[in-house]
Amino acid sequence: MWTVLFFAGIMEVVWAIGLKMSNGFTRLYPSIFTVVAMSIGIYLLSIALKQLPVSTGYAVWTKIGVVGTAIVGMTSFGEACTLSKVCFLLCIVIGIIGLRFCNA
């Protein structure tokens, strides 16, 4: 189920970036892409939550989205990449890993 949850988190990143590309849902194809990615992500999360606790599954899903979206923002959209931002993102990654092993 952790693999399914990971891909659900990747869809979280995809739809967040798609949301930016859709320009407030004013561009058709990016808007469709975003809604499809949202639907896939929520569907995959629902599958993962059949076996994982909701507190862990939802937290990991959103945090994968946070970290992934921040990385894409910094690498593709020229957003600030500071040492403090990277350190705090690493803290989130450590939290995700910790939750994985707490629920092994």
Summary of the structure (lengths in Angstrom):
residues: 104
radius of gyration: 14.5
end to end distance: 11.0
largest distance: 43.3
contacts: 300
relative contact order: 0.16
helix: 81%
strand: 0%
